[in-house]
Amino acid sequence: MGVFAMRLPDVGEGIAEAELTEWHVKPGDIVQEDDILAAVMTDKAAVEVPSAVAGKVLELGGEIGEMMAIGSVLIRIEVDGDGNESADAAAAAQAVKPAAAKPADPEEAEATPEPEDKPAAAPAAPAPVAAPAAKKPGHRLPRPEGAKPLAAPSVRARARSEGVDLRHVPGTGPGGRISHEDLDNWIASGGIQQGSVKRGRNTGVEEIRVIGMRRKIAEKMALSKRQIPHITIVEEVEMGALEDLRAALNKKHAGERPKLTLLPFLMRAIVEAVREQPGLNARFDDEAGVIHRHGGVHIGIATQTPQGLNVPVIHHAEAGSLWDNAGELARLAEAAREGSIKREELTGGTITITSLGALGAIATTPIINHPEVAIVGVNKMQIRPVWDGQQFQPRKMMNLSCSFDHRVVDGWDAAVFVQKLKTLLESPAMLFVEG
């Protein structure tokens, strides 16, 4: 038998380390070649690491949340044959690790002999006099129905601060007067009671380590807010004409082409708008002080997944039709939710769309996807009364919330861009007019 030390493989070009986010095995498990051993996170892509050999797991090389260098020992497996590491070397590597503190075993503690020179135990103190038994909080002295509870002002003030309704607190004083001791007993018994329903206080605290995807999201959001001075413009858009067109196109091509949502139309509007303002289809290298304006429009779509927020990128949206982009959007969103999306499909965006769908609010303040310089936020669509000059008319309205990097985008240019989107969405025929 031998020991095979499997090292963390190169999980992406230029990646020097990866975060260990999940173990699929534990010491003592029997694994086969290609069984998944662990998952690691690099950038925003989770990568599963398969076993290179079959054998018995001896040792795990890291803990969840630990950053591991590419090429470091991920796991040691006992294999038939010589392996690639001697047993002595494996034992030595394990020995240098600091021993983890563990709680003492009560049986071991009892078996440990006491030092012979231990001083004699001090004489036992006399047993304390038993305190009077506390009054049971459930004991209620008679109180007329609807009568105001009797209590001192200090007791009432404390009850208000503790959120206790004194009408339900049993008093043990004369005439049912409630004392501080009664209030203490009531709180200790589990809390507030309304009628026959008892509501105890939940004092539990759950610790959740911020690792993997959630840590990446936290770092990216903090970077964006720290580095980018945001300017956000909210504009109201009438969506009736576009929604009618969308419904007609979906009906005409039902079962033949991908279903059209609002997003492919918005993508087409962004493509048209940045032709006139290429400075918004850009990435800003703030360390080098260089703006990279892109000819291709690579639109990121913020997508909620079970692992957290992902931003799949539809590359060259300018070259795709409505249905091309709709199909690619559906494919990428599904891959992101399943966790099978490729790293290159999550990078290279030049402008981003974010939408909360049916959960959307009236207005939002989107955070720019650094190092991009603009993001377009879609809010809730609803029927609102709109004044047409003579009377209010019901109209299908939606707000766009667009944020810009104010270091490189002036307020005037931001407003022009938003107005262009508004014009194109309110007159969707213009989306299909060349030139």
LINSUL-V264391 format. One record per pair of residues at least 12 apart in sequence whose C-alpha atoms are under 10 Angstrom apart, sorted by the first residue. I is the first residue (numbers start at 1). GAP is how many residues later the second one is. Records with the same first field share a line. If there is no record, write none. Layout:
BEGIN
I->GAP + GAP
END
This chain:
BEGIN
1->54 + 77 + 78 + 79 + 80 + 81 + 82 + 85 + 86
2->53 + 75 + 76 + 77 + 78 + 79 + 80 + 81 + 82 + 83 + 84 + 85
3->52 + 53 + 54 + 55 + 73 + 74 + 75 + 76 + 77 + 78 + 79 + 80 + 81 + 82 + 83 + 84 + 85 + 86 + 87
4->48 + 49 + 50 + 51 + 52 + 53 + 54 + 69 + 71 + 72 + 73 + 74 + 75 + 76 + 77 + 78 + 79 + 80 + 81 + 82 + 83 + 86
5->53 + 54 + 56 + 67 + 68 + 69 + 70 + 71 + 72 + 73 + 78 + 79 + 80 + 81 + 85
6->45 + 46 + 47 + 55 + 65 + 66 + 67 + 68 + 69 + 70 + 71 + 78 + 79
7->45 + 54 + 62 + 63 + 64 + 65 + 66 + 67 + 68 + 69
8->12 + 30 + 32 + 41 + 53 + 60 + 61 + 62 + 63 + 64 + 65 + 66 + 67
9->40 + 41 + 60 + 61 + 62 + 63 + 64 + 65
10->59 + 60 + 61
11->29 + 30 + 31 + 34 + 35 + 36 + 37 + 38 + 59 + 332
12->30 + 31 + 33 + 35 + 58 + 331 + 332
15->27 + 28 + 54 + 55
16->26 + 52 + 53 + 54 + 55
17->23 + 24 + 25 + 50 + 51 + 52 + 53 + 54 + 55
18->21 + 22 + 23 + 24 + 25 + 28 + 29 + 47 + 48 + 49 + 50 + 51 + 52 + 194
19->20 + 21 + 22 + 23 + 24 + 27 + 43 + 44 + 45 + 46 + 47 + 48 + 49 + 50 + 192 + 193 + 194 + 196
20->18 + 19 + 20 + 21 + 22 + 26 + 27 + 41 + 42 + 43 + 44 + 45 + 46 + 47 + 48 + 54 + 191 + 192
21->17 + 18 + 19 + 20 + 25 + 26 + 27 + 42 + 43 + 44 + 45 + 46 + 190 + 191 + 192
22->15 + 16 + 17 + 18 + 19 + 24 + 26 + 41 + 42 + 43 + 189 + 190
23->13 + 14 + 15 + 16 + 17 + 25 + 26 + 37 + 39 + 40 + 41
24->12 + 13 + 14 + 15 + 24 + 25
25->12 + 13 + 32 + 35 + 50
26->30 + 31 + 32 + 33 + 34 + 49
27->29 + 30 + 31 + 32 + 33 + 48 + 49 + 50
28->27 + 28 + 29 + 30 + 31 + 49 + 50
29->26 + 27 + 28 + 29 + 48
30->24 + 25 + 26 + 27 + 28 + 47 + 48
31->19 + 20 + 21 + 22 + 23 + 24 + 25 + 26 + 46
32->18 + 19 + 20 + 21 + 22 + 23 + 24
33->17 + 18 + 19 + 20 + 21 + 22
34->15 + 16 + 17 + 18 + 19 + 20
35->13 + 14 + 15 + 16 + 17 + 18 + 19
36->12 + 13 + 14 + 15 + 16
37->12 + 13 + 14 + 15 + 20 + 23 + 37 + 38
38->12 + 13 + 22 + 26 + 36 + 37
39->25 + 173
40->24 + 25 + 26 + 27 + 28 + 172 + 173
41->24 + 26 + 170 + 171 + 172 + 174 + 175
42->25 + 170 + 171 + 174 + 301
43->169 + 170 + 173 + 174 + 177 + 300 + 303 + 304
44->168 + 169 + 170 + 171 + 172 + 173 + 176 + 264 + 265 + 266 + 267 + 298 + 299 + 302 + 303
45->167 + 168 + 171 + 265 + 291 + 294 + 295 + 296 + 297 + 298 + 299 + 300 + 301
46->166 + 167 + 261 + 293 + 294 + 295 + 296 + 297
47->292 + 293 + 295 + 296
49->25
51->24 + 26
52->25
53->24 + 25 + 26 + 27 + 30
54->23 + 24 + 25 + 26
55->21 + 22 + 23 + 24 + 25
56->20 + 21 + 22 + 23 + 24
57->18 + 19 + 20 + 21 + 22
58->17 + 18 + 19 + 20 + 21 + 32
59->14 + 15 + 16 + 17 + 18 + 19 + 31 + 35
60->13 + 14 + 15 + 16 + 17
61->12 + 13 + 14 + 15 + 33
62->12 + 13
64->145 + 147 + 148
65->144 + 145 + 146 + 147 + 150
66->145 + 146
76->14
134->47 + 48 + 51
135->36 + 37 + 46 + 47 + 50
136->34 + 36 + 46 + 49 + 50 + 53
137->32 + 33 + 34 + 35 + 44 + 45 + 46 + 47 + 48 + 49 + 50 + 51 + 52 + 53
138->30 + 31 + 32 + 33 + 47 + 48 + 51
139->30 + 31 + 32 + 33
140->28 + 29 + 30 + 31 + 32 + 36
141->28 + 29 + 30 + 31 + 32 + 33 + 34 + 35 + 36
142->28 + 29 + 30 + 33 + 34
143->24 + 27 + 28 + 32 + 33 + 34
144->32
146->21
147->20
148->18 + 19
149->16 + 17 + 18 + 19 + 20 + 21 + 22 + 26 + 27 + 28 + 29
150->16 + 17 + 21 + 23 + 24 + 25 + 26 + 27 + 28 + 29
151->15 + 20 + 22 + 25 + 26 + 27 + 28 + 29
152->25 + 26 + 27 + 28
154->25 + 26
155->23 + 24 + 25 + 26 + 27 + 28
156->22 + 23 + 24 + 27
158->22 + 25
159->21 + 24 + 25 + 28
162->21 + 25 + 29 + 30
163->24 + 28 + 29
164->19 + 22 + 23 + 27 + 28 + 29 + 30
165->26 + 27 + 28 + 29
166->12 + 17 + 20 + 26 + 27
167->26 + 27 + 28
168->18 + 24 + 25 + 26 + 27 + 28
169->13 + 14 + 16 + 17 + 18 + 22 + 23 + 24
170->12 + 13 + 15 + 16
171->12 + 15
187->13 + 14
188->12 + 13
189->12
190->12
212->95 + 96
213->94 + 95 + 96 + 97
214->93 + 94 + 95
215->93
216->92 + 93
217->91 + 92 + 93
220->148 + 149 + 150 + 151
221->146 + 147 + 148 + 149
222->145
223->145 + 146 + 147 + 148
224->143 + 144 + 145 + 146 + 147 + 148 + 181
225->142 + 143 + 144 + 145
227->59 + 143 + 144 + 178 + 180
228->58 + 139 + 140 + 141 + 142 + 143 + 144 + 145 + 176 + 177 + 178 + 179 + 180
229->139 + 174 + 175 + 176 + 177 + 178 + 179
230->135 + 136 + 137 + 138 + 143 + 144 + 172 + 173 + 174 + 175 + 176 + 177 + 179
231->134 + 135 + 136 + 143 + 171 + 172 + 173 + 174 + 175 + 176 + 178 + 179 + 180 + 183
232->132 + 133 + 134 + 135 + 142 + 143 + 144 + 145 + 169 + 170 + 171 + 172 + 173 + 174 + 179 + 182 + 183
233->130 + 131 + 132 + 143 + 144 + 166 + 167 + 168 + 169 + 170 + 171 + 178 + 181 + 182 + 185
234->128 + 129 + 130 + 131 + 142 + 143 + 145 + 165 + 166 + 167 + 168 + 169 + 181 + 184
235->128 + 163 + 164 + 165 + 166 + 167 + 180 + 183 + 184 + 186 + 187
236->126 + 127 + 143 + 161 + 162 + 163 + 164 + 165 + 183 + 186
237->144 + 158 + 159 + 160 + 161 + 162 + 163 + 182 + 184 + 185 + 186 + 187 + 188 + 189
238->143 + 144 + 145 + 146 + 148 + 157 + 158 + 159 + 160 + 161 + 184 + 185 + 187 + 188 + 189
239->23 + 142 + 143 + 144 + 156 + 157 + 158 + 159 + 160 + 183 + 186 + 187 + 188 + 189
240->143 + 155 + 156 + 157 + 158 + 185 + 186 + 187
241->155 + 184 + 185 + 186 + 187 + 188
242->20 + 23 + 154 + 182 + 183 + 184 + 185 + 186 + 187
243->18 + 19 + 153 + 182 + 183 + 185
245->183 + 184
246->13 + 14 + 15 + 16 + 19 + 182
247->12 + 13 + 14
257->66 + 67 + 69 + 70
258->64 + 65 + 66 + 67 + 68 + 69 + 70 + 71 + 72
259->63 + 64 + 67 + 68 + 71
260->62 + 63 + 65 + 66 + 67
261->61 + 62 + 65
262->64 + 95 + 116 + 163
263->38 + 59 + 62 + 63 + 66 + 90 + 91 + 92 + 115
264->53 + 56 + 57 + 58 + 59 + 60 + 61 + 62 + 63 + 64 + 65
265->56 + 57 + 58 + 60 + 61 + 159 + 160 + 163 + 166
266->56 + 87 + 110 + 112 + 155 + 156 + 158 + 159 + 162 + 165
267->30 + 31 + 32 + 33 + 34 + 47 + 50 + 51 + 53 + 55 + 58 + 59 + 85 + 86 + 109 + 154
268->49 + 50 + 51 + 52 + 53 + 54 + 57 + 153 + 156 + 157 + 160 + 163 + 164
269->151 + 152 + 153 + 154 + 155 + 156 + 159 + 161 + 162 + 163
270->27 + 29 + 47 + 48 + 81 + 82 + 83 + 106 + 147 + 148 + 150 + 151 + 154 + 161
271->25 + 26 + 27 + 28 + 45 + 46 + 47 + 48 + 150 + 160
272->25 + 46 + 148 + 149 + 152 + 158 + 159 + 160 + 162 + 163
273->143 + 144 + 145 + 146 + 147 + 148 + 151
274->21 + 23 + 77 + 143 + 146 + 147
275->20 + 22 + 43
276->140 + 141 + 144
277->136 + 137 + 139 + 140
278->15 + 16 + 17 + 19
279->12 + 13 + 14 + 15 + 94 + 95 + 129 + 130 + 134
280->13 + 14 + 70 + 71 + 92 + 93 + 94 + 95 + 124 + 125 + 128 + 129 + 133 + 134 + 137
281->12 + 13 + 14 + 15 + 16 + 17 + 18 + 68 + 69 + 70 + 71 + 91 + 92 + 93 + 94
282->12 + 13 + 14 + 15 + 16 + 67 + 68 + 69 + 89 + 90 + 91 + 92 + 126
283->65 + 66 + 67 + 68 + 86 + 87 + 88 + 89 + 90 + 91
284->66 + 86 + 87 + 88 + 89 + 121 + 123 + 124
285->85 + 86 + 87
286->84 + 85 + 121
291->80 + 81 + 82 + 117
292->58 + 80
293->57
294->55 + 56
295->21 + 23 + 55
296->19 + 20 + 21 + 22 + 23 + 53 + 54
297->16 + 17 + 18 + 19 + 20 + 21 + 22 + 51 + 52 + 53 + 54
298->14 + 15 + 16 + 17 + 18 + 19 + 20 + 49 + 50 + 51 + 52 + 53 + 54
299->12 + 13 + 14 + 15 + 16 + 17 + 18 + 19 + 49 + 50 + 51 + 52 + 53 + 54 + 76
300->12 + 13 + 14 + 15 + 29 + 45 + 46 + 47 + 48 + 49 + 50 + 51 + 52 + 53 + 54 + 69 + 75
301->12 + 13 + 28 + 31 + 32 + 45 + 48 + 50 + 51 + 52 + 53 + 54 + 74 + 75
302->31 + 50 + 51 + 52 + 53 + 54 + 67 + 75
303->29 + 30 + 31 + 33 + 34 + 50 + 51 + 52 + 53
304->29 + 32 + 33 + 51 + 52
305->28 + 29 + 30 + 31 + 32 + 33 + 34
306->30 + 31 + 32 + 33
307->29 + 30 + 31 + 32
308->28 + 29
309->27 + 28
310->23 + 26 + 27 + 29 + 31 + 36
311->21 + 22 + 25 + 34 + 35 + 36 + 38 + 41 + 42 + 43 + 58
312->17 + 19 + 20 + 21 + 23 + 24 + 29 + 30 + 31 + 32 + 33 + 34 + 35 + 36 + 37 + 40
313->15 + 16 + 19 + 20 + 31 + 32 + 33 + 34 + 35 + 36 + 37 + 38 + 39
314->12 + 14 + 15 + 18 + 31 + 32 + 33 + 34 + 35 + 38
315->13 + 30 + 32 + 33 + 34 + 35
316->33
332->13 + 14
348->23 + 24
349->20 + 21 + 22 + 23
350->19 + 20 + 21 + 22 + 23 + 24 + 25
351->17 + 18 + 19 + 20 + 21 + 22 + 23 + 24 + 25
352->14 + 15 + 16 + 17 + 20 + 21 + 22 + 23 + 24 + 25 + 50
353->13 + 15 + 16 + 21 + 22 + 23 + 24 + 25 + 49
354->12 + 13 + 14 + 21 + 22 + 23 + 24 + 25 + 47 + 48
355->21 + 22 + 23 + 24 + 25 + 45 + 46
356->21 + 22 + 23 + 24
357->21 + 22 + 23 + 24
358->21 + 22 + 23 + 24
359->20 + 21
360->17 + 18 + 19 + 20 + 21 + 38 + 39
361->17 + 18 + 19 + 20 + 37 + 38
362->16 + 17 + 18 + 19 + 20 + 36 + 37 + 38 + 39
363->14 + 15 + 16 + 17 + 35 + 36 + 37 + 38 + 39
364->13 + 14 + 15 + 35 + 36 + 37 + 38 + 39
365->12 + 36 + 37 + 38
366->12 + 35 + 36 + 37 + 38
367->35 + 36 + 37 + 38
368->34 + 35 + 36 + 37
370->35
371->34
372->32 + 33
373->30 + 31 + 32 + 33 + 34 + 35 + 36
374->28 + 29 + 30 + 31 + 32 + 35 + 40
375->26 + 27 + 28 + 29 + 30
376->24 + 25 + 26 + 27 + 28 + 42 + 45
377->22 + 23 + 24 + 25 + 26
378->20 + 21 + 22 + 23 + 24
379->18 + 19 + 20 + 21 + 22
380->17 + 18 + 19 + 20
381->15 + 16 + 17 + 18
382->12 + 13 + 14 + 15 + 16 + 17
383->12 + 13 + 14 + 15
384->12 + 13 + 14
385->12
399->23
400->18 + 21 + 22
401->17
402->12 + 13 + 15 + 16
403->15
END
